[in-house]
């Protein structure tokens, strides 16, 4: 079984007292937290209690802002992949799923990924929120603005690793509707 990052959405953030009432599945990605997940939790990013594991290793963020950032980057990446039908299909599937599953917040569950090392999982999430996610957002914003062509070229060359996650209404960890 692969370790995965899980991305959900809900109209409230998890708290110590309760998890959101209606949690919708967005996507899961094997062995990594992909660029797409980092961008989707890149606006209004905050650490929240996990809905699955005990440590405070969940990450919540603004849904509309994160979805817009991802869409803008996909548009920029696509300018170099106009003839790639597989990329076009990935983008269409991603857009359709994000449109269908809309909520107020994205919630990224990192437990399986941050537990793959000997590092403290909570410290790993703090590093994600303070460094990795802001770096990904800054690179994406610069690329969208036409100021980060080398980074954009590298992302375009390996777009499957960054964007081809499993998008579904049911993930390995799903919640009752």
Secondary structure as the mmCIF struct_conf table of DSSP 4:
data_model
#
loop_
_struct_conf.conf_type_id
_struct_conf.id
_struct_conf.beg_label_comp_id
_struct_conf.beg_label_asym_id
_struct_conf.beg_label_seq_id
_struct_conf.end_label_comp_id
_struct_conf.end_label_asym_id
_struct_conf.end_label_seq_id
STRN STRN1 UNK A 4 UNK A 10
BEND BEND1 UNK A 11 UNK A 12
BEND BEND2 UNK A 16 UNK A 17
BEND BEND3 UNK A 21 UNK A 22
STRN STRN2 UNK A 24 UNK A 30
TURN_TY1_P TURN_TY1_P1 UNK A 31 UNK A 31
BEND BEND4 UNK A 32 UNK A 32
HELX_RH_AL_P HELX_RH_AL_P1 UNK A 35 UNK A 40
TURN_TY1_P TURN_TY1_P2 UNK A 41 UNK A 41
BEND BEND5 UNK A 43 UNK A 44
STRN STRN3 UNK A 46 UNK A 48
BEND BEND6 UNK A 51 UNK A 56
STRN STRN4 UNK A 58 UNK A 62
HELX_RH_AL_P HELX_RH_AL_P2 UNK A 63 UNK A 78
TURN_TY1_P TURN_TY1_P3 UNK A 79 UNK A 80
TURN_TY1_P TURN_TY1_P4 UNK A 82 UNK A 83
HELX_RH_AL_P HELX_RH_AL_P3 UNK A 85 UNK A 100
TURN_TY1_P TURN_TY1_P5 UNK A 101 UNK A 101
BEND BEND7 UNK A 104 UNK A 104
STRN STRN5 UNK A 105 UNK A 109
HELX_RH_AL_P HELX_RH_AL_P4 UNK A 111 UNK A 114
TURN_TY1_P TURN_TY1_P6 UNK A 115 UNK A 116
BEND BEND8 UNK A 117 UNK A 119
HELX_RH_AL_P HELX_RH_AL_P5 UNK A 121 UNK A 127
HELX_RH_PI_P HELX_RH_PI_P1 UNK A 128 UNK A 132
HELX_RH_AL_P HELX_RH_AL_P6 UNK A 133 UNK A 144
TURN_TY1_P TURN_TY1_P7 UNK A 145 UNK A 146
HELX_RH_AL_P HELX_RH_AL_P7 UNK A 149 UNK A 157
TURN_TY1_P TURN_TY1_P8 UNK A 158 UNK A 158
HELX_RH_AL_P HELX_RH_AL_P8 UNK A 159 UNK A 163
STRN STRN6 UNK A 166 UNK A 167
BEND BEND9 UNK A 169 UNK A 169
BEND BEND10 UNK A 172 UNK A 173
#
